[in-house]
Amino acid sequence: MSAPPTRMTVEAGKVREFAAAIGSDHPAYVGAIPTSSPATFLITKRFWQPADADPFAGLDFDRRRMLHAEEGYEFFGPPPGPGTVLEATSTLEDELIKTNRHGDRMRFATVVTDFTDERGVLRARSRTTVVETPARPEGGG
């Protein structure tokens, strides 16, 4: 299952804000004219993403029990710098159910997002895994 593509522009001001939020003072990110973006900046695609482009939406996970389990990035060249326009396409890669040592069901889902630039060149790929934890028994706390 693939979600509709999301178009995003890497903006200099947003790169500086993101760098400040993660506590980075790297000159490539915080200079008057940033030249690059932190690797994890690509997570901000969610701010551009319309509701119908959420690859996790169709999973029917209980979001109250959903945890972010893992996030990884692979780059095919330098991270995109300000002015780069990216198209992000997310695809459900895997969905599985595991049982924990107490016999409770946990659901896992992994989504892969490809980021291509204006020329259609693959610039980066992210892999995100979420888990839906077991439901608590009624009255459990």
C-alpha positions as CSV (number, residue, x, y, z in Angstrom):
1,M,0.0,0.0,0.0
2,S,1.4,3.4,-1.0
3,A,0.3,6.8,0.1
4,P,-0.1,9.7,-2.4
5,P,3.2,11.6,-2.8
6,T,4.0,14.6,-0.6
7,R,5.9,17.6,-2.0
8,M,8.1,19.6,0.3
9,T,10.7,22.3,0.0
10,V,13.7,22.4,2.2
11,E,13.6,26.0,3.6
12,A,16.6,27.7,5.1
13,G,14.6,29.1,8.1
14,K,13.1,25.7,8.8
15,V,16.5,24.1,8.7
16,R,17.8,26.6,11.3
17,E,14.7,26.1,13.5
18,F,15.1,22.3,13.3
19,A,18.8,22.6,14.2
20,A,17.9,24.7,17.2
21,A,15.3,22.2,18.2
22,I,17.7,19.3,18.2
23,G,20.5,21.4,19.9
24,S,22.8,21.5,16.9
25,D,25.1,24.5,16.3
26,H,26.7,22.9,13.2
27,P,27.6,25.8,10.8
28,A,26.1,24.0,7.8
29,Y,22.7,24.2,9.5
30,V,22.7,27.5,11.5
31,G,24.7,29.9,9.2
32,A,23.1,32.9,7.6
33,I,22.6,30.7,4.6
34,P,22.5,27.0,5.6
35,T,24.2,24.7,3.1
36,S,22.7,21.4,4.3
37,S,20.1,19.9,6.5
38,P,20.4,17.6,9.5
39,A,19.8,14.0,8.4
40,T,16.7,13.7,10.6
41,F,15.2,16.9,9.1
42,L,13.3,14.7,6.6
43,I,10.9,13.7,9.4
44,T,9.4,17.2,8.9
45,K,7.7,15.9,5.7
46,R,4.8,15.2,8.0
47,F,4.1,18.9,8.2
48,W,3.5,19.0,4.5
49,Q,1.7,15.7,4.3
50,P,-2.1,15.8,3.7
51,A,-4.2,13.4,5.8
52,D,-4.6,11.1,2.8
53,A,-0.8,10.7,2.5
54,D,-0.4,9.2,6.0
55,P,0.9,5.7,5.3
56,F,-0.1,4.6,8.8
57,A,-3.7,5.7,8.5
58,G,-5.0,2.6,6.8
59,L,-3.5,0.3,9.4
60,D,-6.3,0.7,11.9
61,F,-3.9,1.0,14.8
62,D,-5.2,2.3,18.1
63,R,-3.1,5.5,18.2
64,R,-3.4,5.7,22.0
65,R,-1.2,2.5,22.1
66,M,1.0,3.3,19.2
67,L,4.8,3.9,19.8
68,H,7.5,5.0,17.5
69,A,9.9,2.1,17.5
70,E,12.6,2.9,15.0
71,E,13.6,5.5,12.4
72,G,16.5,5.2,10.0
73,Y,17.8,7.2,7.0
74,E,19.9,6.3,4.0
75,F,21.3,9.0,1.8
76,F,22.4,8.7,-1.8
77,G,24.7,11.8,-1.7
78,P,24.7,14.7,0.7
79,P,21.5,15.6,2.6
80,P,19.4,18.0,0.7
81,G,20.1,21.7,1.3
82,P,17.8,24.7,1.3
83,G,16.0,25.3,-1.9
84,T,15.7,21.6,-2.8
85,V,12.2,20.5,-3.7
86,L,11.5,16.9,-2.7
87,E,8.7,14.5,-3.4
88,A,8.2,12.0,-0.7
89,T,6.5,8.7,-1.5
90,S,5.7,6.4,1.4
91,T,4.9,2.7,1.1
92,L,3.9,0.1,3.7
93,E,6.9,-2.4,3.6
94,D,5.9,-4.8,6.3
95,E,3.2,-5.5,8.9
96,L,3.4,-8.3,11.4
97,I,2.1,-9.5,14.7
98,K,4.3,-10.7,17.5
99,T,3.4,-12.1,20.9
100,N,5.3,-10.9,24.0
101,R,6.4,-13.2,26.8
102,H,3.0,-12.7,28.5
103,G,1.1,-13.9,25.5
104,D,-0.1,-10.4,24.5
105,R,-0.3,-9.4,20.8
106,M,1.8,-6.5,19.5
107,R,1.4,-5.2,16.0
108,F,4.3,-3.8,14.1
109,A,4.4,-1.8,10.8
110,T,7.3,-0.5,8.8
111,V,6.9,2.2,6.2
112,V,9.6,3.2,3.7
113,T,9.7,6.7,2.3
114,D,11.7,7.6,-0.8
115,F,12.7,11.3,-1.3
116,T,13.3,12.3,-4.9
117,D,14.4,15.7,-6.1
118,E,13.1,17.9,-8.9
119,R,15.0,15.8,-11.5
120,G,13.6,12.5,-10.2
121,V,16.9,11.5,-8.5
122,L,16.5,9.5,-5.4
123,R,18.2,11.6,-2.7
124,A,17.2,9.7,0.5
125,R,15.2,6.9,2.0
126,S,13.7,6.6,5.4
127,R,12.4,3.6,7.2
128,T,10.0,4.0,10.1
129,T,8.7,1.3,12.4
130,V,5.8,1.7,14.8
131,V,4.3,-0.7,17.3
132,E,0.8,-1.0,18.7
133,T,1.2,-2.2,22.3
134,P,-1.1,-4.8,23.8
135,A,-4.5,-3.5,25.0
136,R,-4.8,-3.2,28.8
137,P,-7.5,-5.2,30.5
138,E,-10.5,-3.1,31.6
139,G,-9.8,-1.4,34.9
140,G,-6.1,-2.0,34.5
141,G,-3.8,0.9,35.2
